[in-house]
């Protein structure tokens, strides 16, 4: 059960990194295209 628990934490951390990374990419894309207000 300890292995399953640690793998669950790793999976959650991976999803958090994905969401944070995608959010940063969206912000950079809006700044790059200058269409932040359109969205």
Secondary structure, 3 states (H helix, E strand, C coil): CHHHHHHHHHHHHHHHHHHHHHHHHHHHHHHHHCCCCCC
